[in-house]
Every structure is written in C-alpha cells, then in structure tokens.
C-alpha cells in the first residue's frame, strides 16, 4: 500500500447517475441510476489519483424497492435487504446478468490496485426477505418480527438462534469468494459481541486478509468490539468527527481534540476518521460548515494526525451539498454529473465549475501527502499543551502536532479561523526525548517555529534537524 488506508464510499446508484432529472420521489425510469458498468477503469484510476486504497460500494446487495413492505423513498433503503445472495437488478445493464456484471466490477477494482468493500447488515432485513440460496425461517427472526427505532422497513434478526449465526457467517463467505476484500458492518453494537468473535475468526480462517469495519457509536463498547469481537477498525464518530464538527462551527476549542485522542488510548490508530458519510451532514450544509472550504482544517487534522484510516464520501471532494444526499431515492448530484461527463471526455475537471475544480485540486494535494512515510506510519506528538494562548497562538482556533518517521520530522499546523495567520509554535524538550533526537541550533526547545497558515486550512512544514 503506497499511502495510508483511505476508503472512498460511493452509493453506486447516485455516484454514477448521469441523468439530470431529479424529481422528488421520482421513479427509476424518471430519475435514472448508476450501474455496475459505469465504474470504469478511468473512474477507478481517478480514485487512485486521490490516493484511495479501498472502495466501499454502498447499496449493492439486493434491497427492498418501491412497492415493497414499508419501503422508504422512491428507491428504498440499501439497508433493508431482501436477498443477501443477490445484487440489485437496477444496477445491471442486463438484469439476468447482474451477478456477472457485479463480478466484473469487482475484478476491475482489484485490477486497478483497489480493494472492494461492501455492506454487511447483520441486525435486520426487509420484511419481504427471501433467498433461493439460503432462506430465513421464523426462528431466525425475533419474536413478533419487531424492528429497532423507526426502521419500519426492517425486521430484527434473532441471534439467540445458532442457525442465524451460521447463515450470517455463510453470507460473508459467499461474498468473500467473489473477491470482496472487506465488509463495512452496519450497527454492530446491536448484535452480540460473541457472534462477532466467532464469525470474524471463522471467516478469517479462510480469508485472512479480509477487513472488518464496524459502525459503532458507544466508546465503552470499543474494547470488546476490538479485543473480543475481532474488528479491524471502528467508526470514529463520537470522538474526532463530533469534536471536529463542533470546532469548525465555533462550538468547541481546537485544543479539545487532545482529550479525544487520549480517550481512545491504544485504539486510536484503528478508529476510522471521516467528515462525511451517508448518515451525516455534507460539509457545505449550514448544520456543519456552510461552505466546503471551511472543512479543510478538519480534513488536514483527520488525514495527518495519526496513522488511523480515513473515509471520503463521494462528492465530498467536489463540495456536493448543501442538502444531505438521499439514500432512499433515485437521484443524481450536479457536480458528480459534471465530473463524470468530463471523465468520459478525457478530462475529469473539464466541466466542473470553478469552486468544485479548486476544491478537488486541494483534496488531491492533501490526499497525495498521505503517501509520505511520516504521515502513513510515523509517530505523533501533540504540541497543544506546550502552546498556551498568546499573541502568536490561539488554542481555540489552532491545533499543532508533530509527525516523525526516521530522520523526517513534520510540523503540522491547522487553522480553524477564517483569517490567514502566522503562529509561533513551541516544541518542548519532551518531544525531543520522545522521538530520541537531539536539539540543534535550528530546531530546539527554546526557539519557537514560525508557521504561516491560510484561512480554514493547514500547513505541513518539514523541520530541519
């Protein structure tokens, strides 16, 4: 892997949809959809240019659509599965060849040097679930066919039944056998950790390189999910994401990030960072930053603070929004359409507006630096404690840290204010001791380092030692 672990999440039916009709609640025929064939080699090469290493194909497994029981929206939820052993017919050019078309997309992904990830939804299925391969029977459902929260388009599975365990394990083996390299596991805290312990170990005995990412929200459950359940990574929602969002909105000081990584302890490098996904606000939303460029300092910290993986949501790099992209409807996104149109013409940026083009260039620059060994696998030293409020440093808006690998040391400085600034950063003796390096005339604990930072951005400065 050239760079750090970076996931690109795409809701395939929206990502690759070139139709400009976006009638609210519109049908497949009206609004159109992306298809497996649209994930071409050129699309995958563009993702590689973003230093993406893994592609999470959201909404691939067959789910309930219009006309089904309790279906939400015009297209239905990707998480109300109707057959774990099938893919959505609407994603195929030829419905009766849909599995072959899916397999071809997976092969293209692998041939492009990317690892494909798909959903695994263990807690619930659609009330209309039926599979010709291995169907569920009444004992596989919780008594009364209940559902959690407002998920009225689903019924909850019964993990008090051992047969459910085995059927779910076999589903994972089926998709791994088709070349899928990992699973983003939905709402993992709603399923017994004992199941995960047995299931992940069982699947990895046959496919040891498989990656399991868990959607989890309760920090008190992280140790059990990692150490007992066997997850490789968990969502960093209630830690870095929530904190960064508050900082961007001016509701928390930048220095509050220190407490968040400290809480994560030995798990911090296994917490999947993100700023957008299908559940969260777009950065351009007024409920987040109100402008995609105002999220760049948060992107800087998310990418560079430690070796933890990062997830990018499709269209984030183009500033899509401000509304949340629907996961329940057939729709398309204007900047994604322009990007795809340009890509098909041989230049992905050809039809992008100025803002989308400029933002994409910044994302590509930021993402390219994740190949730097100090960023990809180096040690981190948080400098915030050594830099109290002063004329040249504001801990409410500035966050600073060091990354080091071998002889390379980088000072990373994030500016969450809307003004260009020049800060002076103290590097304490403890940092030199921690990294095992000597102080020099040019780099020492008594001479602050001066750093210029653009508004809502970050500076990666290599230090001479």
C-alpha positions as CSV (number, residue, x, y, z in Angstrom):
1,X,0.0,0.0,0.0
2,X,1.6,3.2,-1.2
3,X,-0.4,5.6,1.0
4,X,-2.4,5.3,4.2
5,X,-5.6,3.3,4.3
6,X,-8.2,5.5,2.6
7,X,-11.8,4.4,1.9
8,X,-14.0,6.0,-0.8
9,X,-17.6,5.4,-0.1
10,X,-19.9,5.6,-3.1
11,X,-23.7,5.0,-3.2
12,X,-23.4,3.5,-6.7
13,X,-26.9,4.3,-7.9
14,X,-26.2,8.0,-7.2
15,X,-22.5,8.2,-7.8
16,X,-22.7,7.1,-11.5
17,X,-26.1,8.5,-12.4
18,X,-25.7,10.9,-15.3
19,X,-29.5,11.8,-15.5
20,X,-30.2,15.4,-14.7
21,X,-33.9,14.8,-13.9
22,X,-34.3,14.8,-10.1
23,X,-38.0,14.7,-9.4
24,X,-38.6,14.3,-5.7
25,X,-39.6,10.7,-5.1
26,X,-39.1,10.0,-8.8
27,X,-39.1,6.5,-10.2
28,X,-36.1,4.6,-11.7
29,X,-37.4,5.4,-15.2
30,X,-37.7,9.1,-14.4
31,X,-34.6,9.8,-12.4
32,X,-32.3,7.1,-13.6
33,X,-29.5,5.2,-11.8
34,X,-25.8,4.5,-12.0
35,X,-24.8,1.0,-12.9
36,X,-22.0,-1.5,-12.4
37,X,-20.7,-0.9,-15.9
38,X,-20.2,2.8,-15.1
39,X,-17.4,2.0,-12.6
40,X,-14.9,2.0,-15.4
41,X,-11.1,1.7,-15.3
42,X,-10.9,5.5,-15.8
43,X,-13.2,6.1,-12.8
44,X,-11.0,3.8,-10.7
45,X,-7.8,5.5,-11.9
46,X,-9.2,8.8,-10.8
47,X,-9.9,7.4,-7.3
48,X,-6.3,6.2,-7.3
49,X,-5.2,9.8,-8.0
50,X,-6.9,10.7,-4.7
51,X,-4.7,8.1,-3.0
52,X,-7.8,6.0,-2.3
53,X,-6.9,2.4,-1.4
54,X,-10.4,0.9,-0.7
55,X,-13.8,1.5,-2.4
56,X,-16.9,0.9,-0.3
57,X,-19.7,0.0,-2.8
58,X,-22.8,1.0,-0.8
59,X,-26.2,-0.3,-1.8
60,X,-25.0,-3.3,-3.9
61,X,-26.8,-6.2,-2.1
62,X,-30.4,-6.6,-3.2
63,X,-32.7,-4.5,-1.1
64,X,-36.4,-3.6,-1.0
65,X,-37.6,-1.1,-3.6
66,X,-40.8,0.7,-4.5
67,X,-43.8,-1.5,-3.8
68,X,-42.1,-3.4,-1.0
69,X,-43.3,-3.5,2.6
70,X,-42.6,-0.2,4.4
71,X,-40.2,1.0,1.7
72,X,-38.8,4.5,2.2
73,X,-38.4,6.8,-0.7
74,X,-38.5,6.0,-4.4
75,X,-35.6,3.6,-4.3
76,X,-35.7,2.1,-0.8
77,X,-33.0,1.8,1.9
78,X,-29.8,0.0,1.0
79,X,-30.0,-1.5,4.5
80,X,-33.4,-3.2,4.1
81,X,-32.0,-6.4,2.5
82,X,-34.4,-8.7,0.5
83,X,-31.8,-11.3,-0.5
84,X,-28.2,-11.5,0.9
85,X,-27.2,-13.7,-2.1
86,X,-28.2,-11.3,-4.8
87,X,-27.4,-7.8,-6.1
88,X,-29.8,-5.1,-7.2
89,X,-31.2,-5.7,-10.7
90,X,-31.5,-2.0,-11.3
91,X,-27.6,-1.7,-11.1
92,X,-27.2,-4.1,-14.1
93,X,-27.5,-3.3,-17.8
94,X,-29.0,-6.8,-18.3
95,X,-31.0,-7.9,-15.3
96,X,-30.3,-11.6,-15.8
97,X,-26.6,-11.0,-16.0
98,X,-26.4,-8.8,-12.8
99,X,-24.1,-11.0,-10.8
100,X,-21.7,-11.3,-13.7
101,X,-21.7,-7.6,-14.1
102,X,-21.0,-7.2,-10.3
103,X,-18.2,-9.7,-10.5
104,X,-16.7,-7.8,-13.5
105,X,-16.8,-4.5,-11.5
106,X,-15.0,-6.2,-8.6
107,X,-12.4,-7.6,-11.0
108,X,-11.8,-4.1,-12.5
109,X,-11.5,-2.7,-8.9
110,X,-8.9,-5.3,-8.0
111,X,-7.0,-4.9,-11.3
112,X,-6.8,-1.2,-10.6
113,X,-5.0,-1.9,-7.3
114,X,-8.0,-1.0,-5.1
115,X,-9.7,-3.2,-2.6
116,X,-13.6,-3.5,-2.8
117,X,-15.7,-3.3,0.3
118,X,-19.4,-4.0,0.5
119,X,-22.1,-3.7,3.2
120,X,-22.9,-6.4,5.8
121,X,-26.2,-5.7,7.5
122,X,-26.4,-8.2,10.4
123,X,-29.1,-6.8,12.6
124,X,-32.1,-6.7,10.3
125,X,-33.6,-7.5,6.9
126,X,-36.6,-6.3,4.9
127,X,-40.0,-7.9,5.9
128,X,-40.0,-9.2,2.3
129,X,-36.8,-11.1,2.7
130,X,-36.5,-14.3,0.6
131,X,-33.4,-16.1,-0.8
132,X,-33.3,-19.1,-3.1
133,X,-29.9,-19.9,-1.8
134,X,-30.4,-20.0,2.0
135,X,-33.7,-18.5,3.2
136,X,-34.5,-17.4,6.8
137,X,-37.3,-19.2,8.7
138,X,-39.3,-18.0,11.6
139,X,-36.7,-18.9,14.2
140,X,-34.2,-16.5,12.5
141,X,-36.5,-13.5,13.4
142,X,-37.1,-12.0,16.8
143,X,-40.5,-13.0,18.2
144,X,-43.2,-10.7,16.9
145,X,-41.0,-9.6,14.0
146,X,-40.0,-6.4,15.8
147,X,-37.8,-3.7,14.5
148,X,-35.4,-1.2,16.1
149,X,-36.2,2.6,16.4
150,X,-38.0,4.0,13.3
151,X,-36.7,1.3,11.0
152,X,-40.2,0.2,10.0
153,X,-38.9,-1.1,6.7
154,X,-37.0,-3.9,8.5
155,X,-37.4,-6.8,10.9
156,X,-34.8,-7.7,13.5
157,X,-32.9,-11.0,13.3
158,X,-32.7,-13.3,16.3
159,X,-29.1,-14.0,17.5
160,X,-30.5,-16.3,20.2
161,X,-30.7,-18.8,17.5
162,X,-27.5,-20.5,16.4
163,X,-28.8,-21.1,12.9
164,X,-28.8,-17.3,12.4
165,X,-25.1,-17.2,13.3
166,X,-24.3,-19.8,10.7
167,X,-26.4,-18.3,8.0
168,X,-24.8,-14.9,8.5
169,X,-21.3,-16.4,8.5
170,X,-22.1,-18.2,5.2
171,X,-23.2,-14.9,3.7
172,X,-19.8,-13.3,4.4
173,X,-18.0,-16.4,2.9
174,X,-20.2,-16.1,-0.2
175,X,-19.1,-12.5,-1.0
176,X,-15.5,-13.1,0.0
177,X,-15.4,-15.8,-2.5
178,X,-16.3,-13.3,-5.2
179,X,-13.3,-11.1,-4.5
180,X,-14.7,-8.7,-2.0
181,X,-11.9,-7.6,0.3
182,X,-13.7,-6.2,3.3
183,X,-17.1,-5.5,4.9
184,X,-18.5,-2.4,6.4
185,X,-20.6,-3.9,9.1
186,X,-23.8,-2.0,9.9
187,X,-24.8,-1.1,13.5
188,X,-22.5,-3.7,15.1
189,X,-23.5,-2.9,18.7
190,X,-27.0,-4.3,18.1
191,X,-25.5,-7.8,17.6
192,X,-23.9,-9.8,20.4
193,X,-20.1,-9.4,20.6
194,X,-19.9,-13.2,21.0
195,X,-21.3,-13.6,17.4
196,X,-18.6,-11.3,16.1
197,X,-15.9,-13.2,18.0
198,X,-17.0,-16.4,16.4
199,X,-17.9,-15.2,13.0
200,X,-14.9,-12.9,12.2
201,X,-12.5,-15.5,13.4
202,X,-14.3,-18.2,11.3
203,X,-14.3,-16.1,8.1
204,X,-10.7,-15.0,8.5
205,X,-9.5,-18.6,8.8
206,X,-10.4,-18.9,5.1
207,X,-9.8,-15.3,4.1
208,X,-7.2,-13.9,6.5
209,X,-6.7,-10.6,4.6
210,X,-10.4,-9.6,4.9
211,X,-11.0,-6.3,6.6
212,X,-13.9,-5.7,9.0
213,X,-15.1,-2.1,9.7
214,X,-17.7,-1.7,12.4
215,X,-20.3,1.1,12.6
216,X,-20.2,1.8,16.4
217,X,-21.0,4.8,18.5
218,X,-20.5,3.9,22.1
219,X,-16.9,4.3,23.2
220,X,-17.4,2.0,26.2
221,X,-18.0,-0.8,23.7
222,X,-14.9,-0.3,21.7
223,X,-12.6,-2.6,23.8
224,X,-14.9,-5.5,23.5
225,X,-15.5,-5.0,19.7
226,X,-11.8,-4.8,19.1
227,X,-10.4,-7.3,21.6
228,X,-13.2,-9.8,21.7
229,X,-15.2,-9.2,18.5
230,X,-12.1,-9.0,16.3
231,X,-12.9,-5.9,14.3
232,X,-10.0,-4.3,12.4
233,X,-11.5,-0.7,12.5
234,X,-14.4,1.1,14.1
235,X,-16.1,4.4,13.2
236,X,-14.7,7.4,14.9
237,X,-18.0,9.3,15.1
238,X,-18.4,10.3,18.7
239,X,-14.7,11.2,19.0
240,X,-12.9,13.1,16.3
241,X,-15.9,13.6,14.0
242,X,-18.2,15.2,16.6
243,X,-15.3,17.2,18.0
244,X,-14.1,18.5,14.7
245,X,-17.6,19.5,13.7
246,X,-18.0,21.5,16.9
247,X,-14.6,23.1,16.3
248,X,-15.5,24.1,12.8
249,X,-18.8,25.6,14.0
250,X,-17.0,27.5,16.7
251,X,-18.7,25.5,19.5
252,X,-15.5,24.0,20.9
253,X,-11.8,25.0,21.1
254,X,-9.3,23.3,18.8
255,X,-7.4,22.2,21.9
256,X,-10.4,19.9,22.8
257,X,-9.0,17.4,20.2
258,X,-6.3,16.4,22.7
259,X,-8.7,14.8,25.1
260,X,-10.4,12.9,22.3
261,X,-7.3,11.0,21.1
262,X,-6.2,10.4,24.7
263,X,-9.6,8.7,25.4
264,X,-9.0,6.3,22.5
265,X,-5.8,5.1,24.0
266,X,-4.3,2.1,22.2
267,X,-7.2,2.0,19.7
268,X,-6.6,5.5,18.2
269,X,-4.9,4.2,15.1
270,X,-7.8,1.8,14.4
271,X,-10.6,4.5,14.5
272,X,-11.8,5.3,11.0
273,X,-11.9,9.1,10.6
274,X,-14.4,10.8,8.3
275,X,-16.1,14.2,7.8
276,X,-19.0,12.9,5.6
277,X,-20.9,9.7,5.1
278,X,-24.4,8.7,4.1
279,X,-25.7,9.4,7.7
280,X,-24.0,12.7,8.3
281,X,-24.4,16.3,7.0
282,X,-22.5,17.4,4.0
283,X,-19.7,19.8,5.0
284,X,-21.4,22.5,2.9
285,X,-24.6,22.2,5.0
286,X,-25.4,25.1,7.3
287,X,-25.6,22.5,10.0
288,X,-21.9,21.8,9.5
289,X,-19.6,24.4,7.9
290,X,-21.9,26.1,5.5
291,X,-19.1,26.1,2.9
292,X,-17.0,23.1,1.7
293,X,-13.7,25.1,2.0
294,X,-14.4,25.7,5.7
295,X,-13.9,22.0,6.3
296,X,-10.3,21.9,5.1
297,X,-8.7,22.4,8.5
298,X,-10.7,19.4,9.7
299,X,-9.6,17.4,6.7
300,X,-6.0,18.3,7.4
301,X,-6.2,17.0,11.0
302,X,-8.2,13.9,10.1
303,X,-5.7,12.9,7.4
304,X,-2.5,13.8,9.2
305,X,-2.9,13.5,12.9
306,X,-2.0,9.8,13.2
307,X,-1.9,6.5,11.2
308,X,-5.7,6.0,11.5
309,X,-7.6,5.3,8.3
310,X,-9.8,7.9,6.6
311,X,-13.0,7.7,4.7
312,X,-14.1,10.1,1.9
313,X,-17.8,10.2,0.8
314,X,-18.4,10.5,-2.9
315,X,-18.8,14.1,-4.0
316,X,-17.1,15.5,-0.8
317,X,-14.1,16.3,-2.9
318,X,-16.3,18.4,-5.2
319,X,-18.2,20.2,-2.5
320,X,-21.6,18.5,-3.1
321,X,-24.5,19.7,-0.9
322,X,-25.7,21.6,1.0
323,X,-28.5,19.0,1.4
324,X,-27.8,15.5,2.7
325,X,-27.7,13.1,-0.3
326,X,-30.7,10.8,-0.1
327,X,-30.1,7.1,0.4
328,X,-33.8,6.4,-0.2
329,X,-34.3,7.8,-3.7
330,X,-33.1,7.6,-7.3
331,X,-31.3,10.8,-7.8
332,X,-28.1,12.4,-9.1
333,X,-25.7,15.1,-8.0
334,X,-24.8,18.0,-10.3
335,X,-21.1,18.2,-9.6
336,X,-20.7,14.4,-9.8
337,X,-22.5,14.5,-13.2
338,X,-20.1,17.2,-14.4
339,X,-17.2,15.2,-13.2
340,X,-18.4,12.0,-14.9
341,X,-19.1,14.0,-18.1
342,X,-15.5,15.4,-18.1
343,X,-14.0,12.0,-17.4
344,X,-15.8,10.5,-20.4
345,X,-14.4,13.3,-22.5
346,X,-10.9,12.6,-21.3
347,X,-10.6,15.3,-18.6
348,X,-12.4,14.9,-15.3
349,X,-12.1,18.6,-14.5
350,X,-13.3,19.9,-17.9
351,X,-16.9,20.6,-16.9
352,X,-16.5,21.4,-13.2
353,X,-17.3,24.9,-12.0
354,X,-14.5,27.0,-10.5
355,X,-15.4,26.1,-6.9
356,X,-15.6,22.4,-7.5
357,X,-12.4,22.4,-9.5
358,X,-10.5,24.3,-6.9
359,X,-11.7,22.2,-4.1
360,X,-10.9,19.0,-6.0
361,X,-7.3,20.2,-6.5
362,X,-6.9,20.9,-2.8
363,X,-8.2,17.5,-1.9
364,X,-5.8,15.9,-4.3
365,X,-2.9,17.8,-2.8
366,X,-3.9,16.9,0.7
367,X,-4.5,13.3,-0.1
368,X,-1.2,12.9,-2.0
369,X,0.7,13.7,1.1
370,X,-0.7,10.6,2.8
371,X,2.0,8.7,0.9
372,X,4.7,10.4,3.0
373,X,6.1,7.8,5.4
374,X,5.8,10.2,8.3
375,X,2.1,10.6,7.7
376,X,1.4,7.0,6.7
377,X,3.2,5.2,9.5
378,X,5.1,7.8,11.6
379,X,4.8,8.7,15.3
380,X,2.7,11.6,16.6
381,X,3.4,14.2,19.3
382,X,0.6,16.5,20.2
383,X,2.0,20.0,20.8
384,X,-1.1,21.7,22.0
385,X,-0.2,21.6,25.7
386,X,3.1,23.4,25.1
387,X,1.4,26.3,23.3
388,X,-0.9,28.3,25.6
389,X,-2.8,31.3,24.5
390,X,-0.6,34.2,23.4
391,X,-0.2,36.9,20.8
392,X,1.0,34.3,18.4
393,X,-1.1,31.3,19.2
394,X,-4.9,30.8,19.9
395,X,-5.7,27.3,21.2
396,X,-9.4,27.9,20.3
397,X,-8.6,28.1,16.6
398,X,-5.1,26.5,16.2
399,X,-4.1,22.9,16.6
400,X,-0.5,21.7,16.2
401,X,1.4,18.4,16.3
402,X,4.5,16.7,15.1
403,X,4.8,13.6,12.8
404,X,8.1,11.8,12.6
405,X,9.5,8.8,10.7
406,X,13.2,8.1,10.5
407,X,15.0,11.4,10.1
408,X,12.0,13.2,8.7
409,X,10.0,15.4,11.1
410,X,7.0,17.5,10.1
411,X,5.3,20.2,12.0
412,X,1.5,20.1,11.2
413,X,-0.4,23.2,12.0
414,X,-4.2,23.6,11.5
415,X,-6.0,26.9,11.4
416,X,-9.8,26.8,12.1
417,X,-10.2,30.6,11.8
418,X,-11.3,32.4,8.7
419,X,-8.2,34.6,8.7
420,X,-4.7,34.0,7.4
421,X,-2.4,33.7,10.3
422,X,1.2,33.4,11.3
423,X,1.7,31.4,14.5
424,X,4.8,30.6,16.7
425,X,5.0,27.1,17.9
426,X,6.9,25.9,20.9
427,X,8.4,22.4,20.7
428,X,9.1,21.1,24.3
429,X,12.1,19.1,25.5
430,X,9.7,16.1,25.9
431,X,9.2,16.0,22.2
432,X,12.9,15.6,21.5
433,X,13.1,12.9,24.2
434,X,10.1,11.1,22.8
435,X,11.5,11.0,19.3
436,X,15.0,10.3,20.5
437,X,16.5,13.2,18.7
438,X,19.0,15.9,19.7
439,X,18.2,19.6,19.8
440,X,20.2,21.6,17.2
441,X,20.9,25.3,16.5
442,X,17.9,25.3,14.1
443,X,15.5,23.1,16.0
444,X,15.3,23.3,19.7
445,X,13.1,23.7,22.7
446,X,13.9,27.4,23.2
447,X,13.2,28.8,19.7
448,X,9.6,28.8,18.5
449,X,8.9,27.8,14.9
450,X,7.1,30.3,12.8
451,X,4.4,28.9,10.6
452,X,2.1,30.7,8.1
453,X,-1.4,29.1,7.6
454,X,-4.1,30.0,5.2
455,X,-7.7,30.5,6.5
456,X,-9.5,27.3,7.3
457,X,-6.6,25.2,6.3
458,X,-3.4,23.6,7.4
459,X,0.4,23.7,6.8
460,X,2.7,20.7,6.7
461,X,6.2,22.0,7.4
462,X,9.3,19.8,7.2
463,X,11.6,20.7,10.0
464,X,15.4,20.6,9.6
465,X,17.2,18.7,12.4
